[in-house]
């Protein structure tokens, strides 16, 4: 036997624990400080060759069990058990097990294990299983008298090679680290990990970390994951510089220091701390992740999150994703705190809300390339941080994005941070669904949607509303919008001071079908305010079918619908239908429907856009209501006093397309209601040819063919028809 005492033989010192061995030396026993008998059993080898070191000030506290060099114990399974006495603790805490260079089939401790060092011998396998009540929760108290080079090492367990199942019934305050076996890539693995309590890095006892360089298999945590002040504290950490990957993770409970406790269930399941990358799940590749409560970013950068590096599987969060906030005077804190990130993400389901914080990119679902389906069953709200409360893919597309929203709330709402409360997809999207509103905030590009590719289906159950910031309440599709439905209004914001750009605005590189259930409403200016595109729908190519409730501009700013037509047509082309069908089911007031105009508004000085095609054509325009102060033109530029003047003419000049075989045309205009006169303008319905027009139930008499019903020929028609004077003129150029 090699039992070692650190006690000097003085009368007033505590007597050392006596270790007794069975006849075959496969059992060792000693009495702990509570009077319980602790029994250590091995399945092979000679325990008498091990070194037992006890605390000099706490008789019976085993501070170290040294097995290093005891080759007879290689491959052994070690089990601590207790023979309790009345008043005993029925628990044994072990400070340090040193089995460096050995493979152990298993280690069982019915109490806290401060740390273990095992493996690195003749096999990659280091440990068959580790079963303990807790890991490192007693801190250094169970290792008094031992000499270590760093306080952190006191609760750092190192497994060199691979370990089978790790089962920890309670909390993890220390660090469990599986490292490469002799620099062999992909080793340093844990097959299965079960933690009954929490992975807690917010204590003074250690980092609360499980790190690995190989594969972490299926992982279940009964409590939560909580970060602390040190970087990487409270994490499942697979170094990005290795082949580290995680099979699956399930987090079932709440963190110990829950900022949003739920008295009826699980509150915060993953909580970031002050340390960078604290409180999270990190690996080069992560499989499925299921979280029972909220994910909450901390003040540390990239804290409180799930980061999959190259790939992340299906993520399901029953609660909310909440961005982190920096402390006063430290705006660099909390960047990307509360984030779900990977190059490619399988799917994300969030049971409640996404909320941005004051940290930039906080409260974010971010795929560097592509993600599958993202579903948020609550709301998504931007915060004070730039790009906070957002869903983003950088270069790739997405399957579907669904934001259910709560009744009477916006599904997506921008905040004061630039691009906060926004959806930005770097490729095509099959479906975008917002059950409620899209609402811009004060930050530029907040409360906005941007897609760099085709959108097969866009549906918004409420309103699209611009905010105080530029590009808010803004939908930009850099591809074809195949089908769109907005049940409420599309409303631009007004300005009383300075220039406000692109609010309440829908733009796409082609619109096949779009329905606005209510009105397209332009914002108004007052004071020193100016507007560049407020309440507008534009295609950079063509519009197939557009239906809306009403077209509502104002005397300071029109509501605009525009499309230039197709570019680069062959020289022998005979048609260029920029807008096929527009139906306004209500009134049109201070509205402009323009074909042959692009989206270049020159900073608001050209509110209709820039005229680029004298060939643009319109199919049918139907106004199922009254018409006032409205222009409907195809390939025509305004005269000195507007479109309703004799100086109006076909678009011409540098940059304007005018093919010999195409004439601008409006096939049919129908106004079912009255034409109202503002007595303050000159508005036009104009093209080189107007096929037919019906106003207030009366069909206008038009000369067949182009260039006939002109001002010059005196065949222009002033609406409303006599005897009422009007300021809308229907004519050809």
Secondary structure as the mmCIF struct_conf table of DSSP 4:
data_model
#
loop_
_struct_conf.conf_type_id
_struct_conf.id
_struct_conf.beg_label_comp_id
_struct_conf.beg_label_asym_id
_struct_conf.beg_label_seq_id
_struct_conf.end_label_comp_id
_struct_conf.end_label_asym_id
_struct_conf.end_label_seq_id
STRN STRN1 UNK A 2 UNK A 4
TURN_TY1_P TURN_TY1_P1 UNK A 11 UNK A 12
BEND BEND1 UNK A 13 UNK A 13
HELX_LH_PP_P HELX_LH_PP_P1 UNK A 14 UNK A 19
STRN STRN2 UNK A 20 UNK A 21
TURN_TY1_P TURN_TY1_P2 UNK A 23 UNK A 24
BEND BEND2 UNK A 25 UNK A 25
STRN STRN3 UNK A 27 UNK A 31
TURN_TY1_P TURN_TY1_P3 UNK A 33 UNK A 34
BEND BEND3 UNK A 35 UNK A 35
HELX_LH_PP_P HELX_LH_PP_P2 UNK A 36 UNK A 36
STRN STRN4 UNK A 37 UNK A 42
BEND BEND4 UNK A 43 UNK A 45
HELX_RH_3T_P HELX_RH_3T_P1 UNK A 47 UNK A 49
BEND BEND5 UNK A 50 UNK A 50
STRN STRN5 UNK A 51 UNK A 54
TURN_TY1_P TURN_TY1_P4 UNK A 56 UNK A 57
BEND BEND6 UNK A 58 UNK A 58
TURN_TY1_P TURN_TY1_P5 UNK A 59 UNK A 60
STRN STRN6 UNK A 62 UNK A 66
TURN_TY1_P TURN_TY1_P6 UNK A 68 UNK A 69
HELX_RH_3T_P HELX_RH_3T_P2 UNK A 71 UNK A 73
TURN_TY1_P TURN_TY1_P7 UNK A 74 UNK A 75
STRN STRN7 UNK A 77 UNK A 83
TURN_TY1_P TURN_TY1_P8 UNK A 86 UNK A 87
BEND BEND7 UNK A 90 UNK A 90
STRN STRN8 UNK A 94 UNK A 100
TURN_TY1_P TURN_TY1_P9 UNK A 101 UNK A 101
STRN STRN9 UNK A 104 UNK A 104
BEND BEND8 UNK A 105 UNK A 105
STRN STRN10 UNK A 106 UNK A 119
BEND BEND9 UNK A 121 UNK A 124
STRN STRN11 UNK A 125 UNK A 135
BEND BEND10 UNK A 136 UNK A 136
TURN_TY1_P TURN_TY1_P10 UNK A 137 UNK A 138
HELX_RH_3T_P HELX_RH_3T_P3 UNK A 139 UNK A 143
TURN_TY1_P TURN_TY1_P11 UNK A 144 UNK A 145
BEND BEND11 UNK A 149 UNK A 149
HELX_RH_3T_P HELX_RH_3T_P4 UNK A 151 UNK A 155
STRN STRN12 UNK A 156 UNK A 160
BEND BEND12 UNK A 161 UNK A 161
STRN STRN13 UNK A 162 UNK A 168
BEND BEND13 UNK A 169 UNK A 170
STRN STRN14 UNK A 172 UNK A 172
BEND BEND14 UNK A 174 UNK A 174
STRN STRN15 UNK A 175 UNK A 179
STRN STRN16 UNK A 181 UNK A 181
TURN_TY1_P TURN_TY1_P12 UNK A 182 UNK A 183
STRN STRN17 UNK A 184 UNK A 184
TURN_TY1_P TURN_TY1_P13 UNK A 185 UNK A 186
STRN STRN18 UNK A 189 UNK A 195
BEND BEND15 UNK A 196 UNK A 197
STRN STRN19 UNK A 199 UNK A 200
BEND BEND16 UNK A 202 UNK A 205
STRN STRN20 UNK A 209 UNK A 212
BEND BEND17 UNK A 213 UNK A 214
STRN STRN21 UNK A 215 UNK A 221
BEND BEND18 UNK A 222 UNK A 223
STRN STRN22 UNK A 225 UNK A 226
BEND BEND19 UNK A 229 UNK A 230
TURN_TY1_P TURN_TY1_P14 UNK A 231 UNK A 232
BEND BEND20 UNK A 234 UNK A 234
STRN STRN23 UNK A 235 UNK A 238
TURN_TY1_P TURN_TY1_P15 UNK A 240 UNK A 243
STRN STRN24 UNK A 245 UNK A 251
BEND BEND21 UNK A 253 UNK A 253
TURN_TY1_P TURN_TY1_P16 UNK A 256 UNK A 257
TURN_TY1_P TURN_TY1_P17 UNK A 259 UNK A 260
TURN_TY1_P TURN_TY1_P18 UNK A 263 UNK A 264
BEND BEND22 UNK A 265 UNK A 265
STRN STRN25 UNK A 268 UNK A 271
BEND BEND23 UNK A 274 UNK A 275
TURN_TY1_P TURN_TY1_P19 UNK A 276 UNK A 277
BEND BEND24 UNK A 279 UNK A 279
STRN STRN26 UNK A 280 UNK A 282
BEND BEND25 UNK A 284 UNK A 284
STRN STRN27 UNK A 285 UNK A 291
BEND BEND26 UNK A 292 UNK A 293
STRN STRN28 UNK A 294 UNK A 296
BEND BEND27 UNK A 299 UNK A 300
TURN_TY1_P TURN_TY1_P20 UNK A 301 UNK A 302
BEND BEND28 UNK A 304 UNK A 304
STRN STRN29 UNK A 305 UNK A 307
TURN_TY1_P TURN_TY1_P21 UNK A 309 UNK A 310
STRN STRN30 UNK A 311 UNK A 317
BEND BEND29 UNK A 318 UNK A 319
STRN STRN31 UNK A 321 UNK A 322
HELX_LH_PP_P HELX_LH_PP_P3 UNK A 326 UNK A 327
TURN_TY1_P TURN_TY1_P22 UNK A 328 UNK A 329
TURN_TY1_P TURN_TY1_P23 UNK A 331 UNK A 336
BEND BEND30 UNK A 338 UNK A 338
STRN STRN32 UNK A 339 UNK A 350
BEND BEND31 UNK A 351 UNK A 352
STRN STRN33 UNK A 354 UNK A 355
BEND BEND32 UNK A 358 UNK A 359
TURN_TY1_P TURN_TY1_P24 UNK A 360 UNK A 361
BEND BEND33 UNK A 363 UNK A 363
STRN STRN34 UNK A 364 UNK A 376
BEND BEND34 UNK A 377 UNK A 378
STRN STRN35 UNK A 380 UNK A 381
BEND BEND35 UNK A 384 UNK A 385
TURN_TY1_P TURN_TY1_P25 UNK A 386 UNK A 387
BEND BEND36 UNK A 389 UNK A 389
STRN STRN36 UNK A 390 UNK A 393
BEND BEND37 UNK A 394 UNK A 396
STRN STRN37 UNK A 398 UNK A 403
TURN_TY1_P TURN_TY1_P26 UNK A 407 UNK A 408
BEND BEND38 UNK A 409 UNK A 409
STRN STRN38 UNK A 410 UNK A 413
BEND BEND39 UNK A 416 UNK A 417
TURN_TY1_P TURN_TY1_P27 UNK A 418 UNK A 419
BEND BEND40 UNK A 421 UNK A 421
STRN STRN39 UNK A 423 UNK A 425
BEND BEND41 UNK A 426 UNK A 427
STRN STRN40 UNK A 429 UNK A 434
BEND BEND42 UNK A 435 UNK A 436
STRN STRN41 UNK A 437 UNK A 439
BEND BEND43 UNK A 442 UNK A 443
TURN_TY1_P TURN_TY1_P28 UNK A 444 UNK A 445
BEND BEND44 UNK A 447 UNK A 447
STRN STRN42 UNK A 448 UNK A 451
BEND BEND45 UNK A 452 UNK A 453
STRN STRN43 UNK A 455 UNK A 460
BEND BEND46 UNK A 461 UNK A 462
STRN STRN44 UNK A 464 UNK A 465
BEND BEND47 UNK A 468 UNK A 469
TURN_TY1_P TURN_TY1_P29 UNK A 470 UNK A 471
STRN STRN45 UNK A 472 UNK A 477
BEND BEND48 UNK A 478 UNK A 479
STRN STRN46 UNK A 481 UNK A 486
BEND BEND49 UNK A 487 UNK A 488
STRN STRN47 UNK A 490 UNK A 491
HELX_LH_PP_P HELX_LH_PP_P4 UNK A 492 UNK A 494
STRN STRN48 UNK A 495 UNK A 508
BEND BEND50 UNK A 509 UNK A 509
STRN STRN49 UNK A 511 UNK A 521
STRN STRN50 UNK A 525 UNK A 539
BEND BEND51 UNK A 540 UNK A 541
STRN STRN51 UNK A 543 UNK A 552
STRN STRN52 UNK A 554 UNK A 554
TURN_TY1_P TURN_TY1_P30 UNK A 555 UNK A 556
STRN STRN53 UNK A 557 UNK A 557
STRN STRN54 UNK A 559 UNK A 563
BEND BEND52 UNK A 567 UNK A 568
TURN_TY1_P TURN_TY1_P31 UNK A 571 UNK A 572
STRN STRN55 UNK A 577 UNK A 584
BEND BEND53 UNK A 585 UNK A 586
STRN STRN56 UNK A 588 UNK A 589
BEND BEND54 UNK A 590 UNK A 590
STRN STRN57 UNK A 591 UNK A 595
BEND BEND55 UNK A 596 UNK A 596
STRN STRN58 UNK A 597 UNK A 597
BEND BEND56 UNK A 599 UNK A 599
HELX_RH_3T_P HELX_RH_3T_P5 UNK A 602 UNK A 604
TURN_TY1_P TURN_TY1_P32 UNK A 605 UNK A 605
BEND BEND57 UNK A 606 UNK A 606
TURN_TY1_P TURN_TY1_P33 UNK A 607 UNK A 608
STRN STRN59 UNK A 611 UNK A 611
STRN STRN60 UNK A 613 UNK A 613
BEND BEND58 UNK A 614 UNK A 615
STRN STRN61 UNK A 617 UNK A 623
BEND BEND59 UNK A 624 UNK A 625
STRN STRN62 UNK A 627 UNK A 628
BEND BEND60 UNK A 629 UNK A 629
STRN STRN63 UNK A 631 UNK A 634
BEND BEND61 UNK A 635 UNK A 635
STRN STRN64 UNK A 636 UNK A 637
STRN STRN65 UNK A 639 UNK A 639
TURN_TY1_P TURN_TY1_P34 UNK A 640 UNK A 641
STRN STRN66 UNK A 642 UNK A 642
TURN_TY1_P TURN_TY1_P35 UNK A 643 UNK A 644
BEND BEND62 UNK A 645 UNK A 645
TURN_TY1_P TURN_TY1_P36 UNK A 646 UNK A 647
STRN STRN67 UNK A 649 UNK A 650
BEND BEND63 UNK A 653 UNK A 653
TURN_TY1_P TURN_TY1_P37 UNK A 654 UNK A 655
STRN STRN68 UNK A 657 UNK A 657
TURN_TY1_P TURN_TY1_P38 UNK A 660 UNK A 661
STRN STRN69 UNK A 665 UNK A 671
BEND BEND64 UNK A 673 UNK A 673
STRN STRN70 UNK A 675 UNK A 676
BEND BEND65 UNK A 679 UNK A 680
STRN STRN71 UNK A 683 UNK A 687
BEND BEND66 UNK A 688 UNK A 688
STRN STRN72 UNK A 689 UNK A 695
TURN_TY1_P TURN_TY1_P39 UNK A 696 UNK A 697
STRN STRN73 UNK A 698 UNK A 699
BEND BEND67 UNK A 704 UNK A 707
BEND BEND68 UNK A 709 UNK A 709
TURN_TY1_P TURN_TY1_P40 UNK A 711 UNK A 714
STRN STRN74 UNK A 717 UNK A 719
BEND BEND69 UNK A 720 UNK A 720
HELX_LH_PP_P HELX_LH_PP_P5 UNK A 721 UNK A 721
TURN_TY1_P TURN_TY1_P41 UNK A 722 UNK A 723
BEND BEND70 UNK A 724 UNK A 724
BEND BEND71 UNK A 727 UNK A 727
STRN STRN75 UNK A 728 UNK A 732
#
